[in-house]
Amino acid sequence: MTNQTPEIDTTCRDRVLTALDHREPDRVPIDFGGTPVSGIHVSVVAGLRQHYGLEPRLVKVHEPYQMLGLIDDDLKQAMGIDVEGVVGRETMFGFRNDSWRPWATPHGLEVLVSDDFQTMVDDRGDTLIYPKGNRSAPPSGRMPKTGFFFDTIVRQPPIEEAQLDPVDNLEEYDLLAEADLDDLDTDLREAEATGRAIIAVLPGMALGDIAFVPAPGLEHPRGIRDVTEWYVSLKKRPDYVRRVFAAQVEIALENLALIHGRVGDRYDAVMTCGTDFGTQTSAFCSVDTFEDLWSPYYRQINDWIHDHTTWKTFKHSCGSVERFMRSFVDCGFDIINPVQCSATHMEAEHLKREYGRDLVFWGGGVDTQHTLPFGSPDEVREQVLSRCEVFGTGGGFVFNAIHNIQAGTPVENVVAVVDAVQEFNRN
């Protein structure tokens, strides 16, 4: 008698691929936890496990910067999740998620964290976290004693214009080693075994994200490491910005070839960047600035991916970004997230009508600023049904909330989200 590999049910993956192809699948596909911008706070994950009566266990904090909880397979099944993420093992604080130990949050919830999740509590009661787990380095993140996730501790060195070198803003961008590719392959094989669609957060990419993650994983950062200073640089030092982006692209293209050489077309979608261009009511830069400083480099990455792979490209940007939507399309993005419908000019009907033929909306399913945390379950249900009707018609929609579900969100409201999507899919 020979051992046989159990057949994998690919219904979830087929459903997502149909939606990504702008065709209407058998039901609206769901993502929670597939990316660092479509996750759930660890406290809410713990609450959901309890609600669904799942095996009691401590939840792993797989993304410590935002304190996102790992959604295990049993919870994914309970919630009807169709997407599996391959997010890499190194966190935004520069240490790996390789081994786990218990840790109590400031609010008393016991969770699991990496062995290199090294913290201290200061005299204000805030929790400080060290880069790369190195207690001899200055802390790089702060969780206020009344907070639920870490804020960056800005460690901007004095800028000396004559000595400013783009190389200093490239310390996080390295060519992947063979061990990195081995990790990718191992994690991908585990994801494939679930039968879900696979979205990967590609390492050695993050094109243009430098302003929004100012090197929290570096012990002694150099260059421009403050968000405000980076935006000043768009006007004050545009040539410097171009040189940084050009060097990022050069490294990214080499890494893309290495990654594709190892995994082939087994990814379904890839997240390459997460720069936010919108505020609640406006934008961080003009469309002209975007076209000048970002589009040429985004286009190089997306063109390579579309020329060499079957992957769909995923762009994250919060805020009022309607003005950039045509630019996102023109420089080759297939997917937009988180679809912040609560921002100015981001009405769901308008976005679907104007851009639904070209962009897949991955998110927008429920408002995480107002309705989800503060509304009633009935109000949550009503909004979810409406968004599924608007975005889901004709495909081109993967259901997710507008960005990560935050701490303090009532578990019954998250359950109302899941139930409402299931209700929509039954009708």
MOJO-V853459 format. One record per backbone hydrogen bond with DSSP energy under -1.0 kcal/mol. NH is the residue of the N-H (numbers start at 1). CO is the residue of the C=O. If there is no record, write none. Layout:
# MOJO-V853459
NH_CO / NH_CO
This chain:
# MOJO-V853459
13_195 / 14_10 / 15_11 / 16_12 / 17_13 / 18_14 / 19_15 / 20_16 / 21_17 / 22_19 / 23_18 / 31_399 / 33_38 / 38_35 / 41_405 / 42_67 / 45_41 / 46_42 / 47_43 / 48_44 / 49_45 / 50_46 / 51_47 / 52_48 / 53_50 / 54_49 / 61_112 / 62_60 / 62_68 / 63_68 / 68_63 / 69_40 / 70_60 / 76_72 / 77_73 / 78_74 / 79_75 / 81_76 / 82_30 / 84_197 / 86_199 / 91_95 / 94_91 / 97_89 / 98_96 / 101_113 / 103_111 / 105_109 / 108_105 / 111_103 / 112_59 / 113_101 / 115_99 / 117_114 / 118_116 / 120_128 / 122_126 / 125_122 / 127_143 / 128_120 / 129_141 / 130_118 / 132_93 / 133_130 / 134_131 / 137_134 / 140_129 / 141_129 / 142_151 / 143_127 / 147_144 / 150_65 / 151_142 / 153_140 / 163_160 / 168_165 / 169_166 / 170_167 / 173_170 / 181_177 / 182_178 / 183_179 / 184_180 / 185_181 / 186_182 / 187_183 / 188_184 / 189_185 / 190_186 / 191_187 / 192_188 / 193_189 / 194_191 / 195_192 / 197_82 / 199_84 / 200_269 / 201_86 / 202_271 / 207_272 / 209_206 / 212_209 / 213_209 / 215_213 / 218_215 / 230_226 / 231_227 / 232_228 / 233_229 / 235_232 / 236_232 / 237_233 / 241_237 / 242_238 / 243_239 / 244_240 / 245_241 / 246_242 / 247_243 / 248_244 / 249_245 / 250_246 / 251_247 / 252_248 / 253_249 / 254_250 / 255_251 / 256_252 / 257_253 / 258_254 / 259_255 / 260_256 / 261_257 / 262_258 / 263_259 / 264_260 / 266_263 / 268_198 / 269_198 / 270_312 / 271_200 / 272_314 / 278_318 / 279_282 / 284_277 / 290_286 / 291_287 / 292_288 / 293_289 / 294_290 / 295_290 / 298_294 / 299_295 / 300_296 / 301_297 / 302_298 / 303_299 / 304_300 / 305_301 / 306_302 / 307_303 / 308_304 / 309_305 / 312_268 / 314_270 / 315_335 / 316_273 / 317_337 / 320_279 / 321_319 / 324_321 / 325_322 / 328_324 / 329_325 / 330_326 / 331_327 / 332_329 / 333_328 / 334_313 / 335_313 / 336_360 / 337_315 / 341_339 / 343_340 / 344_280 / 346_343 / 351_347 / 352_348 / 353_349 / 354_350 / 355_351 / 356_352 / 358_355 / 359_355 / 360_334 / 361_396 / 362_336 / 363_398 / 364_338 / 365_400 / 372_367 / 374_370 / 375_371 / 380_376 / 381_377 / 382_378 / 383_379 / 384_380 / 385_381 / 386_382 / 387_383 / 388_384 / 389_385 / 390_386 / 391_387 / 392_388 / 395_392 / 396_19 / 398_361 / 399_29 / 402_366 / 403_401 / 405_39 / 409_406 / 414_410 / 415_411 / 416_412 / 417_413 / 418_414 / 419_415 / 420_416 / 421_417 / 422_418 / 423_419 / 424_420 / 425_421 / 426_422 / 427_423
